[in-house]
């Protein structure tokens, strides 16, 4: 068992340093700018309530200045901790401006340059970020005043090209996304140990757990009503955590994730970081062969730039019934179930029931295996 974990993380340490997610630094900059505008101070450090977890964070402010009698600017710099995160040291600007008397809400949060936009053109600023700003800025807002806060990421547009944002329909910049203020080092050596510990704790209470690779899965699981206490974020450590779940006596697992990640498991790839292995188009094409697609379509799927492009091509083949999508993705989901169960049994000699739910970049469920459908109903009803 130790050999398996060592193979995935030969340099694993016991205590990787956590940091904070981008919304925390954006909010800290906004706090500093508001204090400058309202009180005339130029703080070099601010405290803010993370809400989740219920802790207070101390964030350094790099620069702060009043721009006019109506606005002020502050700059913080991202520190994600011991994480392989491309936003490390990224400057985050917050420009605060007194709002209009007829403003519909006390604090209007706007996305400036470098903040991504969704298909509707709205700023990619999600629920937790908005809660963070409201909780920390409202107590500082003078009576009778409203505020406009514009967040700017000068390097956001360039950095976004190196992320999977576009796979989830976010263009022109980065998202202010997250469900907790703490940035756990998802890919850094040592994070696996922390995930194993969390899994051990959850397994003491539940026989069924939900494994989500990243924040998009966590966010969608909450929207669907899945009990958060049963959900475990895995990052790319799916293989070791599948085995760990079996060793801890978990009887069933629901794999809940973006199809472009989870379909790797159908090909026997159980560490999903693209630096380790990436055969998504090949795996998708193999299941299209099984489904009986014509050769020309198989060639088009194999040549797709991303798994999302491959899915889009399948949808275009039969836009009215999704026949090909259902056939191909049912095959993928069932294979993920089977190979995951076999993987657990191979490494632990334990039998665990595994079900799969796959969603697309719009966070819409594509398919659930039969087992995945049953487990999804169970974890939603238990919340």
C-alpha positions as CSV (number, residue, x, y, z in Angstrom):
1,X,0.0,0.0,0.0
2,X,2.8,2.4,0.9
3,X,4.4,1.5,-2.5
4,X,1.3,2.7,-4.3
5,X,1.3,6.1,-2.6
6,X,5.0,6.5,-3.0
7,X,4.7,5.9,-6.7
8,X,2.4,8.8,-7.0
9,X,4.3,11.2,-4.7
10,X,7.9,10.2,-4.2
11,X,8.8,13.6,-2.7
12,X,5.7,13.8,-0.4
13,X,6.1,15.8,2.7
14,X,3.9,15.9,5.8
15,X,2.7,19.5,5.9
16,X,2.4,21.5,2.6
17,X,1.8,25.2,3.2
18,X,-1.6,26.4,2.4
19,X,-2.3,29.9,1.0
20,X,-5.4,31.7,-0.1
21,X,-7.5,31.9,-3.2
22,X,-7.7,34.9,-5.6
23,X,-11.1,36.2,-4.2
24,X,-9.4,36.6,-0.7
25,X,-6.7,38.9,-2.1
26,X,-9.2,40.8,-4.2
27,X,-11.4,41.4,-1.2
28,X,-8.4,42.4,0.9
29,X,-7.4,45.0,-1.7
30,X,-11.0,46.3,-1.7
31,X,-11.0,46.7,2.1
32,X,-7.7,48.7,2.0
33,X,-9.1,50.9,-0.8
34,X,-12.3,51.6,1.1
35,X,-10.4,52.5,4.2
36,X,-8.3,54.9,2.2
37,X,-11.3,56.4,0.5
38,X,-13.4,56.7,3.7
39,X,-10.8,57.2,6.4
40,X,-7.8,58.6,4.6
41,X,-5.6,55.7,5.8
42,X,-3.1,53.6,3.8
43,X,-3.0,50.2,5.5
44,X,-0.2,47.8,4.7
45,X,-2.1,44.9,6.1
46,X,-5.8,44.1,6.5
47,X,-7.8,41.5,8.3
48,X,-10.8,39.8,6.7
49,X,-13.3,37.1,7.6
50,X,-12.9,34.1,5.4
51,X,-16.4,32.9,6.3
52,X,-15.4,29.4,5.1
53,X,-13.6,28.3,7.1
54,X,-14.6,30.6,10.0
55,X,-11.2,32.2,10.3
56,X,-9.6,35.6,10.1
57,X,-6.9,36.1,7.5
58,X,-4.2,38.7,7.6
59,X,-3.3,39.9,4.1
60,X,-0.5,42.2,3.1
61,X,-1.3,45.2,0.9
62,X,1.3,46.2,-1.6
63,X,0.1,49.7,-2.5
64,X,-2.9,51.9,-1.8
65,X,-3.8,55.4,-2.9
66,X,-6.7,57.8,-3.3
67,X,-7.4,58.4,-6.9
68,X,-9.9,61.2,-6.4
69,X,-12.4,62.3,-3.8
70,X,-14.7,59.6,-5.2
71,X,-12.4,56.7,-5.6
72,X,-9.3,54.8,-4.3
73,X,-7.1,52.0,-5.5
74,X,-5.3,49.2,-3.6
75,X,-3.1,46.3,-4.8
76,X,-2.5,42.9,-3.2
77,X,-0.5,40.1,-4.5
78,X,-1.6,36.4,-4.7
79,X,0.0,33.8,-2.5
80,X,-1.5,30.3,-3.1
81,X,0.9,28.6,-0.7
82,X,2.8,25.4,-1.7
83,X,0.7,24.9,-4.8
84,X,1.7,24.6,-8.4
85,X,-0.5,27.6,-9.2
86,X,0.2,30.0,-12.1
87,X,-1.4,32.9,-10.2
88,X,1.5,33.0,-7.7
89,X,2.6,36.6,-7.1
90,X,-0.1,37.9,-9.5
91,X,-1.1,41.5,-8.6
92,X,-4.8,42.1,-7.9
93,X,-6.2,45.6,-8.1
94,X,-9.4,46.8,-6.4
95,X,-10.8,50.2,-7.4
96,X,-13.6,51.4,-5.1
97,X,-15.9,54.3,-6.0
98,X,-18.8,55.8,-4.2
99,X,-21.9,54.5,-5.9
100,X,-25.0,56.3,-7.1
101,X,-28.0,57.1,-5.0
102,X,-30.2,54.9,-7.2
103,X,-27.8,51.9,-7.2
104,X,-29.8,48.7,-6.8
105,X,-27.5,47.1,-4.2
106,X,-25.3,48.6,-1.5
107,X,-22.1,47.0,-3.0
108,X,-21.9,46.5,-6.8
109,X,-19.1,44.1,-7.7
110,X,-17.7,44.5,-11.2
111,X,-15.1,42.6,-13.2
112,X,-12.5,44.8,-14.9
113,X,-9.6,43.9,-17.2
114,X,-8.3,40.3,-16.6
115,X,-11.5,39.0,-15.0
116,X,-13.1,36.4,-17.2
117,X,-16.6,36.5,-18.7
118,X,-19.1,33.8,-19.2
119,X,-21.2,33.1,-22.3
120,X,-23.8,35.8,-21.2
121,X,-21.0,38.4,-20.9
122,X,-21.2,38.5,-17.1
123,X,-18.1,38.7,-15.0
124,X,-16.9,35.3,-13.7
125,X,-17.3,36.3,-10.0
126,X,-19.0,33.4,-8.2
127,X,-21.0,33.0,-5.1
128,X,-18.3,32.5,-2.5
129,X,-16.4,35.6,-3.8
130,X,-19.6,37.7,-3.6
131,X,-20.3,36.5,0.0
132,X,-16.7,37.4,0.9
133,X,-17.0,41.0,-0.4
134,X,-20.4,41.5,1.2
135,X,-19.4,40.2,4.6
136,X,-16.2,42.2,4.8
137,X,-17.2,45.5,3.1
138,X,-20.7,46.1,4.5
139,X,-19.5,46.7,8.1
140,X,-17.1,49.4,6.7
141,X,-19.7,51.1,4.4
142,X,-20.9,54.5,5.9
143,X,-24.6,54.8,6.4
144,X,-26.4,56.1,3.4
145,X,-23.5,55.3,1.0
146,X,-23.3,52.7,-1.8
147,X,-20.1,51.4,-3.3
148,X,-18.8,50.1,-6.7
149,X,-15.9,47.7,-6.5
150,X,-14.0,46.9,-9.7
151,X,-11.5,44.0,-9.6
152,X,-8.7,44.1,-12.1
153,X,-6.1,41.4,-12.8
154,X,-3.5,43.0,-15.1
155,X,-2.1,39.6,-16.1
156,X,-5.4,37.8,-16.0
157,X,-6.0,37.7,-19.8
158,X,-2.5,36.2,-20.5
159,X,-2.7,33.7,-17.6
160,X,-6.1,32.5,-18.7
161,X,-4.6,31.2,-21.9
162,X,-2.7,28.7,-19.8
163,X,-5.7,27.4,-17.9
164,X,-8.8,25.3,-18.7
165,X,-11.1,28.3,-18.3
166,X,-12.2,28.3,-21.9
167,X,-13.2,24.6,-21.5
168,X,-15.8,25.9,-19.0
169,X,-16.9,28.8,-21.2
170,X,-14.9,31.5,-19.4
171,X,-13.1,33.9,-21.8
172,X,-10.9,37.0,-21.6
173,X,-9.5,36.3,-18.1
174,X,-9.6,34.4,-14.8
175,X,-12.5,33.5,-12.5
176,X,-13.0,34.5,-8.9
177,X,-14.0,31.0,-8.0
178,X,-13.9,28.9,-4.9
179,X,-15.9,27.5,-2.0
180,X,-13.4,28.2,0.7
181,X,-10.8,30.9,1.3
182,X,-8.0,28.5,1.8
183,X,-6.0,27.5,-1.2
184,X,-4.9,23.9,-0.5
185,X,-1.8,22.9,-2.4
186,X,-3.6,20.5,-4.8
187,X,-0.7,19.3,-6.8
188,X,2.2,19.9,-4.4
189,X,3.9,16.9,-2.8
190,X,2.3,16.3,0.6
191,X,-1.2,17.2,-0.3
192,X,-2.1,13.6,-0.8
193,X,-1.5,13.0,2.9
194,X,-4.0,15.7,3.8
195,X,-6.6,14.3,1.4
196,X,-6.1,10.8,2.9
197,X,-6.7,12.2,6.4
198,X,-9.9,14.0,5.3
199,X,-11.1,10.8,3.6
200,X,-10.4,8.8,6.8
201,X,-12.5,11.3,8.8
202,X,-15.4,11.2,6.4
203,X,-15.3,7.4,6.2
204,X,-16.0,7.2,9.9
205,X,-19.5,8.8,9.3
206,X,-20.5,7.7,5.8
207,X,-20.5,4.5,3.8
208,X,-20.8,6.4,0.5
209,X,-18.6,9.3,-0.5
210,X,-18.5,11.6,-3.5
211,X,-15.1,12.3,-5.1
212,X,-14.8,15.7,-7.0
213,X,-11.6,16.6,-8.9
214,X,-11.9,20.3,-8.6
215,X,-13.9,23.4,-7.7
216,X,-16.4,23.1,-10.6
217,X,-17.5,19.7,-9.3
218,X,-17.7,21.0,-5.8
219,X,-19.8,23.9,-6.9
220,X,-22.2,21.8,-9.0
221,X,-22.5,19.2,-6.3
222,X,-23.8,21.9,-3.9
223,X,-26.3,23.2,-6.5
224,X,-27.7,19.7,-6.9
225,X,-28.1,19.3,-3.2
226,X,-25.4,16.7,-2.5
227,X,-24.6,16.5,1.1
228,X,-21.3,18.6,1.4
229,X,-20.2,16.4,4.3
230,X,-20.0,13.4,1.9
231,X,-17.9,15.2,-0.7
232,X,-14.1,15.0,-0.9
233,X,-12.0,17.1,-3.3
234,X,-9.3,14.9,-4.9
235,X,-7.4,17.1,-7.3
236,X,-5.5,14.7,-9.5
237,X,-5.0,12.1,-6.8
238,X,-7.9,9.9,-7.9
239,X,-6.0,6.6,-8.0
240,X,-4.6,6.6,-4.5
241,X,-7.8,8.0,-3.0
242,X,-9.9,5.3,-4.6
243,X,-7.7,2.7,-3.0
244,X,-7.7,4.6,0.3
245,X,-11.5,4.7,0.3
246,X,-11.5,0.9,0.0
247,X,-9.0,0.5,2.7
248,X,-11.1,2.7,5.0
249,X,-14.2,0.6,4.5
250,X,-16.2,2.9,2.2
251,X,-18.7,0.8,0.4
252,X,-19.6,3.0,-2.5
253,X,-18.1,6.0,-4.3
254,X,-19.6,8.5,-6.7
255,X,-17.1,9.9,-9.1
256,X,-18.5,13.4,-10.0
257,X,-16.6,15.4,-12.4
258,X,-15.8,17.2,-15.7
259,X,-15.8,14.6,-18.5
260,X,-12.5,15.9,-19.8
261,X,-10.8,14.8,-16.6
262,X,-12.7,11.6,-15.6
263,X,-12.7,10.0,-19.0
264,X,-9.0,9.3,-18.5
265,X,-10.0,6.7,-16.0
266,X,-11.8,4.8,-18.8
267,X,-8.3,4.4,-20.3
268,X,-6.7,3.2,-17.1
269,X,-5.1,6.5,-16.2
270,X,-5.6,7.0,-12.5
271,X,-3.5,10.1,-11.9
272,X,-5.2,12.7,-14.0
273,X,-2.6,15.5,-14.2
274,X,-1.8,16.1,-17.9
275,X,2.0,16.0,-17.1
276,X,1.6,12.4,-16.1
277,X,-0.6,11.1,-19.0
278,X,-3.1,12.6,-21.4
279,X,-5.0,10.4,-23.9
280,X,-8.4,12.0,-23.8
281,X,-9.0,12.2,-27.5
282,X,-7.8,8.6,-28.0
283,X,-10.0,7.3,-25.3
284,X,-13.0,9.2,-26.5
285,X,-12.3,7.9,-30.1
286,X,-12.0,4.3,-28.9
287,X,-15.5,4.5,-27.4
288,X,-16.8,6.1,-30.6
289,X,-15.4,3.0,-32.4
290,X,-17.4,0.8,-30.0
291,X,-20.5,2.8,-30.7
292,X,-20.1,2.3,-34.4
293,X,-19.4,5.8,-35.7
294,X,-18.3,6.0,-39.4
295,X,-14.6,6.4,-40.1
296,X,-14.8,10.0,-41.1
297,X,-16.4,10.9,-37.8
298,X,-13.8,8.9,-35.9
299,X,-11.1,10.8,-37.6
300,X,-12.7,14.1,-36.7
301,X,-13.1,13.1,-33.1
302,X,-9.5,12.0,-32.9
303,X,-8.4,15.3,-34.4
304,X,-10.4,17.4,-31.9
305,X,-8.3,19.9,-30.0
306,X,-10.0,19.1,-26.7
307,X,-12.4,16.5,-25.2
308,X,-15.0,19.3,-25.1
309,X,-14.6,19.8,-28.9
310,X,-15.1,16.1,-29.3
311,X,-18.3,16.2,-27.3
312,X,-19.5,19.2,-29.4
313,X,-18.9,17.2,-32.6
314,X,-20.9,14.3,-31.3
315,X,-23.8,16.6,-30.4
316,X,-23.8,18.1,-33.9
317,X,-24.1,14.6,-35.4
318,X,-27.6,14.3,-34.0
319,X,-28.7,17.6,-32.4
320,X,-32.3,16.5,-31.8
321,X,-31.8,13.3,-29.8
322,X,-28.2,13.2,-28.5
323,X,-28.2,9.5,-29.6
324,X,-24.5,9.4,-30.2
325,X,-23.7,11.4,-27.1
326,X,-25.7,9.0,-24.9
327,X,-24.3,5.9,-26.5
328,X,-20.7,7.0,-26.4
329,X,-20.8,8.6,-22.9
330,X,-22.8,5.7,-21.4
331,X,-20.0,3.4,-22.6
332,X,-17.4,5.8,-21.1
333,X,-19.2,6.1,-17.7
334,X,-19.7,2.3,-17.4
335,X,-16.1,1.7,-18.3
336,X,-15.0,4.2,-15.6
337,X,-17.1,2.3,-13.1
338,X,-15.7,-1.0,-14.0
339,X,-12.0,0.0,-14.3
340,X,-12.2,2.0,-11.0
341,X,-13.7,-1.0,-9.2
342,X,-11.0,-3.2,-10.6
343,X,-8.3,-0.7,-9.7
344,X,-9.4,-0.7,-6.1
345,X,-9.6,-4.5,-5.9
346,X,-6.2,-4.9,-7.5
347,X,-4.5,-2.7,-5.0
348,X,-6.5,-3.4,-1.9
349,X,-8.3,-6.7,-2.4
350,X,-11.5,-4.8,-1.4
351,X,-14.7,-4.6,-3.4
352,X,-16.2,-1.1,-3.6
353,X,-19.2,-0.1,-5.7
354,X,-18.3,2.9,-8.0
355,X,-20.7,5.1,-10.0
356,X,-19.9,7.9,-12.4
357,X,-21.5,11.3,-13.2
358,X,-20.0,13.3,-16.0
359,X,-20.7,17.0,-16.7
360,X,-19.7,19.4,-19.5
361,X,-18.2,22.9,-19.5
362,X,-21.6,24.5,-18.9
363,X,-21.8,22.3,-15.7
364,X,-24.6,20.4,-17.2
365,X,-24.7,16.7,-16.6
366,X,-24.0,14.7,-19.8
367,X,-24.6,11.2,-18.5
368,X,-24.6,9.1,-15.3
369,X,-23.9,5.4,-15.3
370,X,-26.7,3.3,-13.8
371,X,-24.8,3.0,-10.6
372,X,-23.9,6.7,-10.7
373,X,-27.6,7.6,-11.1
374,X,-28.6,5.5,-8.1
375,X,-25.8,6.9,-5.9
376,X,-26.6,10.5,-6.9
377,X,-30.1,10.0,-5.8
378,X,-28.9,8.6,-2.5
379,X,-26.4,11.4,-1.7
380,X,-28.9,14.1,-2.6
381,X,-31.6,12.6,-0.4
382,X,-29.3,12.3,2.6
383,X,-28.5,16.1,2.6
